Amino acid sequence: MPVISTERLTKRYPGVTALESLSIDVGDGVTGLVGANGAGKSTLIKILLGLTGATSGGARVLGHDIDTEGLALRSRVGYMPEHDCLPGDVSATELVVHLARMSGLPTSAARERAADTLRHVGLYEERYRPIGGYSTGMKQRVKLAQALVHDPDVVFLDEPTNGLDPAGRDEMLALVRRIYTDFGISVLVTSHLLGELERICDNVVIIDGGTLLRSSSVADFTRSSAQLALEVVAEPATALAALRAAGLEVTRDGLLLLVELAGDETYDLVRDVVADHGLGLVRLEPRRHHIAEVFDEEATRVAR
């Protein structure tokens, strides 16, 4: 049974169609919901949570119909909203305990779960400070903690890396991945940054203008190409010249050299050139497509 299933789900506002006949199935694991700002990602999550109604179509989450079984559904789901919605005059502990109790946990269990969850997201030492004094990254962690504290079966994370610096994004993405690998909680995470989701997701759903472009595993999205990705210790320009002199077709992509794969003999020739010129081999592997490339391909195909 899919964790999330939608059937011709449509949401229209006056003059705007946010979702158009969206039919998807989302299974266990970490699933990325990808699209540009305004693609319909947040609207979909709000419909799945029962925070707004659909114009037509239907959906089920964990087997529950979103229209008729909302209470049963929400007790099994966690939600991390995109916007800053935290009260500044309470501590992280007070807020997370309060929300744990609202989810049905007894007071003692709520306090224990809050402490464990805040430790998991890296806020244990800061848990008694007022949230108003927190950095953006700390506030994002509080939002993540309250989504997890009642031990849900699935969590919806709406743009969890918003406002974070590169180091903060890396830490948040690691936390998101651990939600499933450590605790077995399935995740639907939205982002407009394709590279982020490629790193942590098992599956990706791409929507554009409220319609489905493609839904597949990350492995299928990032299929192998007919190129080798080569990285060497030496200056890439030096390696590029040496490889071309050996008759290979090579292009440069930053520190990587992309070698056209003509057959198994290409591996041997690249190895020999690297060894003969003392270039220092760091990496040699089939190049895989990035999700961003596939997104562009799919968007171009649909537009035709």
C-alpha positions in Angstrom: 0.0 0.0 0.0 1.4 3.4 -0.9 2.2 5.8 1.9 0.6 8.6 -0.2 -1.7 8.2 -3.1 -3.5 10.9 -5.1 -6.1 10.4 -7.9 -6.7 13.3 -10.3 -6.2 15.8 -7.5 -7.1 19.4 -8.5 -7.0 22.6 -6.7 -8.1 25.9 -8.2 -8.1 29.4 -6.8 -9.8 32.3 -8.6 -7.7 32.8 -11.7 -5.1 30.3 -10.7 -4.8 26.5 -10.9 -2.4 25.2 -8.2 -2.8 21.5 -9.0 -4.2 19.9 -12.1 -5.3 16.3 -12.2 -2.3 15.1 -10.1 -2.1 11.4 -9.7 0.9 10.0 -7.9 1.8 7.1 -5.6 4.5 7.6 -3.0 6.0 4.6 -1.2 8.3 4.1 1.9 11.5 5.9 2.3 12.5 9.5 1.6 10.7 11.1 -1.3 11.5 14.5 -2.8 8.8 16.7 -4.1 10.6 19.0 -6.6 9.4 22.0 -8.4 10.0 25.7 -8.8 8.4 28.2 -6.4 4.7 28.2 -7.2 4.7 24.7 -8.7 2.1 23.5 -6.2 4.3 21.7 -3.7 3.0 23.5 -0.5 -0.6 23.3 -1.8 -0.3 19.5 -2.2 1.0 19.1 1.4 -1.7 21.3 2.8 -4.4 19.3 1.0 -2.8 16.0 2.3 -2.9 17.4 5.8 -6.5 18.6 5.5 -5.5 22.2 6.0 -7.2 23.1 2.7 -9.7 21.3 0.5 -9.2 20.1 -3.0 -11.4 21.3 -5.8 -11.8 17.8 -7.2 -10.1 14.4 -7.0 -9.0 12.5 -3.9 -6.1 11.3 -1.9 -5.2 8.8 0.8 -2.3 9.0 3.3 -1.4 5.8 5.2 -4.6 4.3 3.8 -6.8 7.1 5.3 -9.0 9.1 3.1 -8.1 12.8 3.6 -11.7 13.9 3.4 -13.4 11.5 5.8 -10.6 10.3 8.1 -8.8 13.5 8.9 -8.5 13.0 12.7 -7.1 9.5 12.4 -4.7 10.6 9.7 -3.3 13.6 11.6 -2.4 11.6 14.6 0.0 9.6 12.4 1.6 12.5 10.5 4.2 15.1 11.4 4.4 18.4 9.6 7.3 21.0 9.4 5.9 24.1 7.7 8.0 26.4 5.5 7.2 29.7 7.1 8.5 31.0 10.4 5.7 30.2 12.8 7.4 29.7 16.2 6.5 31.8 19.3 9.6 33.7 20.5 8.8 33.9 24.2 8.8 30.1 25.0 11.7 27.6 25.0 12.1 24.8 22.6 11.3 22.3 25.4 8.1 24.1 26.3 6.9 24.2 22.7 7.8 20.6 21.8 6.3 19.2 25.1 3.1 21.2 24.5 2.8 19.9 20.9 3.6 16.3 22.0 0.7 16.5 24.6 -1.6 17.9 21.9 -0.7 14.8 19.9 -2.0 12.6 22.7 1.1 11.8 24.8 0.8 11.8 28.6 2.8 14.6 30.3 5.7 12.4 31.5 6.0 10.7 28.1 5.8 14.1 26.3 8.7 15.4 28.3 10.8 12.4 27.7 10.1 12.3 24.0 10.8 16.1 23.7 14.2 15.7 25.4 15.1 12.8 23.1 13.9 14.5 20.0 15.7 17.8 20.8 18.8 15.8 21.4 18.4 14.1 18.0 18.2 17.4 16.1 21.1 18.9 18.0 19.3 21.3 20.4 19.7 19.5 23.7 22.1 22.1 25.2 20.0 25.0 24.0 16.5 23.5 24.8 15.6 25.9 27.7 16.5 29.1 25.9 13.6 31.3 24.4 13.1 30.5 20.8 13.2 34.2 20.0 17.0 34.2 20.5 17.6 31.3 18.2 19.3 31.5 14.8 17.5 30.5 11.6 19.1 27.1 11.7 18.1 26.5 15.3 14.5 27.5 14.5 14.4 25.0 11.6 15.6 22.3 14.0 12.8 23.2 16.5 10.3 22.9 13.6 11.7 19.5 12.7 11.7 18.3 16.4 8.0 19.2 16.8 7.2 17.2 13.6 8.9 14.1 15.0 8.1 14.2 18.7 4.9 12.1 18.6 6.7 9.3 16.6 4.6 9.7 13.4 4.6 7.2 10.5 5.2 9.8 7.9 6.4 13.4 8.0 5.9 16.3 5.6 8.8 18.7 5.5 8.2 21.9 3.5 11.5 23.5 2.3 13.5 22.5 5.5 16.7 24.1 4.3 15.2 27.5 3.7 17.4 30.3 5.0 20.3 28.1 5.9 24.0 28.6 4.9 25.7 25.7 3.1 26.9 24.0 6.3 23.5 24.3 7.8 21.9 22.8 4.7 24.2 19.9 4.9 23.4 19.3 8.5 19.7 19.5 8.0 19.8 17.2 5.0 21.7 14.6 7.1 19.0 14.9 9.7 16.3 14.4 7.2 17.9 11.3 5.8 18.3 9.8 9.3 14.5 10.2 9.9 14.0 7.2 7.7 17.3 5.3 8.1 17.4 5.5 11.9 13.7 5.5 12.8 11.8 4.1 9.8 9.6 7.2 9.4 8.8 7.9 5.8 9.5 11.4 4.6 8.0 13.7 1.9 10.3 16.6 1.6 9.9 19.6 -0.7 12.6 21.7 -2.3 13.3 23.8 -5.3 16.9 22.9 -5.1 17.3 19.7 -7.1 20.8 18.9 -6.1 19.8 18.7 -2.4 17.2 16.1 -2.9 19.4 14.0 -5.2 21.7 13.5 -2.3 19.2 12.2 0.3 16.1 10.8 -1.5 15.1 7.4 -2.6 12.5 8.7 -5.0 11.6 12.0 -6.6 8.3 13.5 -7.8 8.7 16.5 -10.1 5.8 18.8 -10.7 5.6 22.0 -12.7 2.6 24.3 -12.8 0.6 21.9 -10.7 1.0 19.0 -13.2 3.2 15.9 -12.9 6.3 15.9 -15.0 7.8 12.6 -13.7 7.9 10.3 -10.7 10.7 7.8 -10.4 13.5 6.5 -8.2 16.6 8.7 -7.9 18.5 5.8 -9.5 16.3 5.9 -12.6 16.6 9.7 -12.7 20.4 9.7 -12.5 20.9 7.0 -15.1 24.4 6.4 -16.5 25.4 8.3 -19.6 27.8 7.3 -22.4 30.6 9.3 -20.7 33.3 8.7 -18.1 33.8 11.1 -15.3 37.5 11.6 -14.6 39.1 13.5 -11.8 42.9 13.8 -11.4 45.3 15.4 -9.0 47.0 17.4 -11.8 45.6 20.6 -13.3 42.5 19.7 -15.3 43.8 21.7 -18.3 47.0 19.6 -18.4 45.0 16.3 -18.3 42.6 17.6 -20.9 45.4 18.2 -23.4 47.0 14.8 -22.7 43.7 12.9 -23.2 42.9 14.8 -26.4 46.4 14.1 -27.7 45.7 10.4 -27.2 42.7 10.7 -29.5 39.9 10.9 -26.9 36.9 13.2 -27.0 37.0 15.1 -23.8 35.1 18.1 -22.3 35.7 19.8 -19.0 33.1 20.3 -16.3 34.8 22.2 -13.4 37.3 19.8 -11.9 35.8 16.9 -13.8 36.8 15.7 -17.3 34.0 14.1 -19.2 35.4 11.4 -21.6 33.2 10.0 -24.4 32.9 6.3 -23.9 33.6 4.4 -27.1 33.9 0.9 -25.4 35.8 -0.9 -22.7 39.0 0.1 -24.4 38.3 3.7 -23.3 39.0 2.8 -19.7 42.3 1.3 -20.6 43.4 4.3 -22.7 42.4 6.8 -20.0 44.3 4.7 -17.4 47.4 4.6 -19.6 47.4 8.4 -20.2 46.9 9.1 -16.5 49.8 6.8 -15.6 52.2 7.8 -18.4 51.8 11.5 -17.6 51.8 11.1 -13.8 48.4 12.9 -13.5 47.3 11.1 -10.3 44.0 9.4 -10.6 41.3 10.5 -8.1 38.2 9.1 -9.7 37.2 7.3 -12.9 33.5 6.1 -13.2 30.5 6.3 -15.5 29.0 9.7 -15.4 25.5 9.9 -14.1 22.9 12.4 -15.1 21.9 15.0 -12.4 18.2 15.5 -11.6 18.4 19.1 -12.8 19.3 17.8 -16.3 16.4 15.4 -16.3 14.1 18.1 -15.1 15.1 20.4 -17.9 14.6 17.5 -20.4 11.1 16.7 -19.1 10.1 20.4 -19.0 11.3 20.8 -22.6 9.4 17.7 -23.8 6.2 18.8 -22.1 6.4 22.3 -23.6 6.6 21.0 -27.2 
